[in-house]
Amino acid sequence: MTSVAKVAAEGNGEILANYREIPAICQSAAREVEAKLKRANLGGIYMMGDISEPVCEVPLDINRVGVILIAD
């Protein structure tokens, strides 16, 4: 039902994703990990929001950061 390869090839399709919340104090460390993943040509983090701001219309608690992770 899902195919990362199809999405990569065609630019359209379905993939698995997870939504997580992390403490706001960890945002800078998460950004560093995200940069390392990109340098290694690995994905993982699809989107990281701002502190206390909804991500993809998902509300979150104060002093938390929403993160959408993709899986293949």
DSSP file (Angstrom, degrees, kcal/mol; ACC not computed):
  #  RESIDUE AA STRUCTURE BP1 BP2  ACC     N-H-->O    O-->H-N    N-H-->O    O-->H-N    TCO  KAPPA ALPHA  PHI   PSI    X-CA   Y-CA   Z-CA
    1    1 A M              0   0    0      0, 0.0     2,-0.3     0, 0.0    13,-0.2   0.000 360.0 360.0 360.0 -28.4    0.0    0.0    0.0
    2    2 A T        +     0   0    0     11,-0.1     2,-0.3    70,-0.0    13,-0.2  -0.882 360.0 179.6-119.0 153.8    2.9    2.3    0.6
    3    3 A S     >  -     0   0    0     11,-2.2     4,-1.9    -2,-0.3     5,-0.1  -0.778  17.4-173.7-157.2 107.3    6.1    2.7   -1.5
    4    4 A V  H  > S+     0   0    0     -2,-0.3     4,-2.8     1,-0.2     5,-0.2   0.893  93.2  55.9 -65.3 -39.2    8.9    5.1   -0.8
    5    5 A A  H  > S+     0   0    0      1,-0.2     4,-2.3     2,-0.2    -1,-0.2   0.902 107.2  49.0 -61.1 -41.0   10.6    4.2   -4.1
    6    6 A K  H  > S+     0   0    0      2,-0.2     4,-3.2     1,-0.2     6,-0.5   0.919 111.8  48.4 -64.4 -43.5    7.4    5.1   -6.0
    7    7 A V  H  X S+     0   0    0     -4,-1.9     4,-2.3     1,-0.2    -2,-0.2   0.911 112.7  48.8 -62.9 -41.8    7.2    8.4   -4.3
    8    8 A A  H  < S+     0   0    0     -4,-2.8    -1,-0.2     1,-0.2    -2,-0.2   0.895 118.1  40.0 -64.4 -39.7   10.9    9.1   -5.0
    9    9 A A  H  < S+     0   0    0     -4,-2.3    -2,-0.2    -5,-0.2    -1,-0.2   0.897 130.7  24.7 -77.1 -41.5   10.5    8.2   -8.6
   10   10 A E  H  < S-     0   0    0     -4,-3.2    -3,-0.2     2,-0.2    -2,-0.2   0.635  93.3-128.5-101.9 -16.9    7.1    9.8   -9.4
   11   11 A G  S  < S+     0   0    0     -4,-2.3     2,-0.3    -5,-0.5    -4,-0.2   0.665  82.6  78.3  76.3  15.1    6.9   12.5   -6.8
   12   12 A N        +     0   0    0     -6,-0.5     2,-0.3    -5,-0.1    -2,-0.2  -0.987  57.3  71.8-154.9 143.1    3.5   11.3   -5.7
   13   13 A G  S    S-     0   0    0     -2,-0.3     2,-0.4    -3,-0.1   -11,-0.1  -0.973  70.7 -55.1 148.5-160.4    2.2    8.4   -3.6
   14   14 A E        +     0   0    0     -2,-0.3   -11,-2.2   -13,-0.2     2,-0.3  -0.949  41.0 172.9-124.0 138.7    1.9    7.2    0.0
   15   15 A I        -     0   0    0     -2,-0.4     2,-0.3   -13,-0.2    57,-0.1  -0.908  37.1-100.0-133.7 163.5    4.5    6.7    2.7
   16   16 A L  E     +A   71   0A   0     55,-0.8    55,-2.3    -2,-0.3     2,-0.3  -0.647  43.8 177.7 -83.3 142.6    4.4    5.8    6.4
   17   17 A A  E     -A   70   0A   0     -2,-0.3     2,-0.3    53,-0.2    53,-0.2  -0.980  16.5-154.8-143.9 155.7    4.8    8.7    8.8
   18   18 A N  E     -A   69   0A   0     51,-2.6    51,-2.8    -2,-0.3     2,-0.5  -0.954  10.4-142.7-128.2 148.6    4.8    9.2   12.6
   19   19 A Y  E     +A   68   0A   0     -2,-0.3     2,-0.3    49,-0.2    49,-0.2  -0.953  26.6 171.3-111.4 131.3    4.1   12.3   14.6
   20   20 A R  E     -A   67   0A   0     47,-2.8    47,-3.0    -2,-0.5     2,-0.4  -0.932  23.6-142.2-133.8 158.0    6.1   12.9   17.7
   21   21 A E  E     -A   66   0A   0     -2,-0.3    45,-0.2    45,-0.2    -2,-0.0  -0.978  17.4-172.6-120.1 137.8    6.6   15.8   20.2
   22   22 A I  E     -A   65   0A   0     43,-2.4    43,-2.6    -2,-0.4     5,-0.1  -0.902  36.3 -91.0-123.2 155.4    9.9   16.7   21.8
   23   23 A P  E >   -A   64   0A   0      0, 0.0     3,-2.0     0, 0.0     4,-0.3  -0.388  35.7-122.2 -62.4 142.8   10.7   19.1   24.6
   24   24 A A  G >  S+     0   0    0     39,-2.2     3,-1.7     1,-0.3     4,-0.4   0.831 110.6  64.2 -56.7 -34.3   11.5   22.6   23.2
   25   25 A I  G 3  S+     0   0    0     38,-0.3     4,-0.3     1,-0.3    -1,-0.3   0.718  99.7  54.6 -64.2 -19.7   14.9   22.6   24.9
   26   26 A C  G <> S+     0   0    0     -3,-2.0     4,-2.4     1,-0.2    -1,-0.3   0.448  79.2  96.1 -91.9  -1.6   15.8   19.6   22.6
   27   27 A Q  H <> S+     0   0    0     -3,-1.7     4,-2.3    -4,-0.3     5,-0.2   0.902  82.5  49.5 -59.9 -44.0   15.0   21.4   19.3
   28   28 A S  H  > S+     0   0    0     -4,-0.4     4,-1.8    -3,-0.3    -1,-0.2   0.899 112.2  48.5 -64.7 -38.9   18.6   22.6   18.6
   29   29 A A  H  > S+     0   0    0     -4,-0.3     4,-2.1     2,-0.2    -1,-0.2   0.891 110.8  51.4 -65.8 -38.7   19.9   19.0   19.2
   30   30 A A  H  X S+     0   0    0     -4,-2.4     4,-2.4     1,-0.2    -2,-0.2   0.877 107.7  52.6 -65.8 -37.0   17.2   17.6   16.9
   31   31 A R  H  X S+     0   0    0     -4,-2.3     4,-2.2     2,-0.2    -1,-0.2   0.879 107.9  51.7 -65.3 -37.3   18.2   20.1   14.2
   32   32 A E  H  X S+     0   0    0     -4,-1.8     4,-2.0     2,-0.2    -2,-0.2   0.911 110.6  47.5 -64.6 -42.3   21.8   19.0   14.5
   33   33 A V  H  X S+     0   0    0     -4,-2.1     4,-2.5     2,-0.2    -2,-0.2   0.911 110.1  53.5 -63.7 -42.2   20.8   15.3   14.1
   34   34 A E  H  X S+     0   0    0     -4,-2.4     4,-2.1     1,-0.2    -2,-0.2   0.908 108.5  49.4 -58.6 -43.4   18.6   16.3   11.1
   35   35 A A  H  X S+     0   0    0     -4,-2.2     4,-2.2     1,-0.2    -1,-0.2   0.889 110.4  50.2 -64.4 -40.0   21.6   18.0    9.5
   36   36 A K  H  X S+     0   0    0     -4,-2.0     4,-1.5     2,-0.2    -2,-0.2   0.899 109.4  51.5 -65.4 -40.5   23.8   14.9   10.0
   37   37 A L  H  <>S+     0   0    0     -4,-2.5     5,-3.3     1,-0.2    -2,-0.2   0.915 110.2  49.0 -61.6 -42.7   21.1   12.7    8.5
   38   38 A K  H ><5S+     0   0    0     -4,-2.1     3,-1.7     1,-0.2    -2,-0.2   0.901 108.3  53.1 -64.7 -41.2   20.9   14.9    5.4
   39   39 A R  H 3<5S+     0   0    0     -4,-2.2    -1,-0.2     1,-0.3    -2,-0.2   0.816 109.5  49.6 -63.0 -29.4   24.7   14.9    5.0
   40   40 A A  T 3<5S-     0   0    0     -4,-1.5    -1,-0.3     2,-0.2    -2,-0.2   0.291 118.9-114.3 -90.4   9.8   24.6   11.1    5.1
   41   41 A N  T < 5S+     0   0    0     -3,-1.7     2,-0.4     1,-0.2    -3,-0.2   0.839  74.6 132.5  58.2  35.8   21.9   11.2    2.5
   42   42 A L      < -     0   0    0     -5,-3.3    -1,-0.2    -6,-0.2    -2,-0.2  -0.916  41.0-159.1-114.7 144.0   19.4    9.7    5.0
   43   43 A G        +     0   0    0     -2,-0.4     2,-0.2     1,-0.1    -1,-0.1   0.279  37.6 130.3 -91.1-138.1   15.9   11.1    5.6
   44   44 A G        +     0   0    0     -6,-0.0    26,-2.6    -7,-0.0     2,-0.7  -0.477  62.5  70.9 121.1 -60.9   13.9   10.5    8.6
   45   45 A I  E     +B   69   0A   0     24,-0.2    24,-0.2    -2,-0.2     3,-0.1  -0.821  49.2 173.0 -95.1 115.8   12.7   13.9    9.6
   46   46 A Y  E     -     0   0A   0     22,-2.8     2,-0.3    -2,-0.7    23,-0.2   0.871  69.2  -4.0 -85.2 -42.3   10.1   15.2    7.2
   47   47 A M  E     -B   68   0A   0     21,-1.6    21,-3.0     8,-0.0     2,-0.4  -0.985  53.8-165.2-155.2 139.8    9.1   18.4    9.1
   48   48 A M  E     -B   67   0A   0     -2,-0.3    19,-0.2    19,-0.2    -3,-0.0  -0.996  20.1-150.3-127.4 127.3   10.0   20.0   12.4
   49   49 A G        -     0   0    0     17,-2.8     2,-0.2    -2,-0.4     6,-0.1  -0.038  22.0 -92.1 -83.5-172.4    7.8   22.8   13.7
   50   50 A D    >   -     0   0    0      4,-0.2     3,-2.0     1,-0.1    16,-0.4  -0.576  60.2 -67.9 -96.9 165.8    8.4   25.8   15.9
   51   51 A I  T 3  S-     0   0    0      1,-0.3    14,-0.2    -2,-0.2    -1,-0.1  -0.323 116.8  -8.0 -59.9 126.9    8.1   25.8   19.6
   52   52 A S  T 3  S+     0   0    0     12,-3.0    -1,-0.3     9,-0.3     8,-0.2   0.613 105.7 123.6  62.4  17.0    4.4   25.5   20.7
   53   53 A E    <   -     0   0    0     -3,-2.0    13,-0.5    11,-0.3    -1,-0.2  -0.894  66.7-108.4-109.2 137.1    3.2   25.9   17.1
   54   54 A P        -     0   0    0      0, 0.0     2,-0.5     0, 0.0    -4,-0.2  -0.232  24.3-146.7 -59.9 149.0    1.0   23.2   15.4
   55   55 A V  B >  S-C   58   0B   0      3,-1.4     3,-1.9     1,-0.2    12,-0.1  -0.987  80.9 -12.0-119.0 123.8    2.5   21.0   12.7
   56   56 A C  T 3  S-     0   0    0     -2,-0.5    -1,-0.2     1,-0.3    -7,-0.0   0.880 129.4 -58.0  51.1  41.0    0.2   19.9    9.9
   57   57 A E  T 3  S+     0   0    0      1,-0.2    -1,-0.3    -3,-0.1     0, 0.0   0.617 104.4 134.8  67.1  15.9   -2.7   21.2   12.0
   58   58 A V  B <   -C   55   0B   0     -3,-1.9    -3,-1.4    -5,-0.1    -1,-0.2  -0.857  50.6-138.3 -93.9 115.8   -1.8   18.9   14.9
   59   59 A P        -     0   0    0      0, 0.0     2,-0.3     0, 0.0    -6,-0.1  -0.344  23.6-172.7 -71.3 155.1   -2.0   20.9   18.2
   60   60 A L        -     0   0    0     -8,-0.2     3,-0.1     4,-0.1     4,-0.1  -0.929  25.6 -88.0-143.1 168.8    0.6   20.4   20.8
   61   61 A D    >   -     0   0    0     -2,-0.3     3,-0.9     1,-0.1    -9,-0.3  -0.208  55.1 -81.4 -73.2 165.2    1.4   21.4   24.4
   62   62 A I  T 3  S+     0   0    0      1,-0.2    -1,-0.1   -11,-0.1     3,-0.1  -0.391 114.6  18.7 -65.6 143.1    3.3   24.6   25.4
   63   63 A N  T 3  S+     0   0    0      1,-0.3   -39,-2.2    -3,-0.1     2,-0.3   0.822 102.3 113.9  61.6  35.3    7.1   24.3   25.2
   64   64 A R  E <   -A   23   0A   0     -3,-0.9   -12,-3.0   -41,-0.3     2,-0.4  -0.911  55.6-144.3-127.5 158.5    6.9   21.3   22.9
   65   65 A V  E     -A   22   0A   0    -43,-2.6   -43,-2.4    -2,-0.3     2,-0.3  -0.993  14.9-135.9-125.1 128.9    8.0   20.9   19.2
   66   66 A G  E     -A   21   0A   0    -13,-0.5   -17,-2.8   -16,-0.4     2,-0.4  -0.663  21.9-171.7 -85.2 138.7    6.1   18.7   16.8
   67   67 A V  E     -AB  20  48A   0    -47,-3.0   -47,-2.8    -2,-0.3     2,-0.6  -0.997  13.6-154.7-133.4 130.6    8.1   16.5   14.5
   68   68 A I  E     -AB  19  47A   0    -21,-3.0   -22,-2.8    -2,-0.4   -21,-1.6  -0.931  16.7-166.1-105.3 123.1    6.9   14.4   11.5
   69   69 A L  E     -AB  18  45A   0    -51,-2.8   -51,-2.6    -2,-0.6     2,-0.3  -0.856   7.4-146.4-108.8 140.7    9.1   11.4   10.8
   70   70 A I  E     -A   17   0A   0    -26,-2.6     2,-0.4    -2,-0.4   -53,-0.2  -0.828  10.4-158.2-106.5 148.9    9.0    9.3    7.6
   71   71 A A  E      A   16   0A   0    -55,-2.3   -55,-0.8    -2,-0.3   -27,-0.0  -0.932 360.0 360.0-124.0 147.2    9.6    5.6    7.5
   72   72 A D              0   0    0     -2,-0.4   -68,-0.2   -57,-0.1   -67,-0.1   0.372 360.0 360.0-127.2 360.0   10.7    3.4    4.6
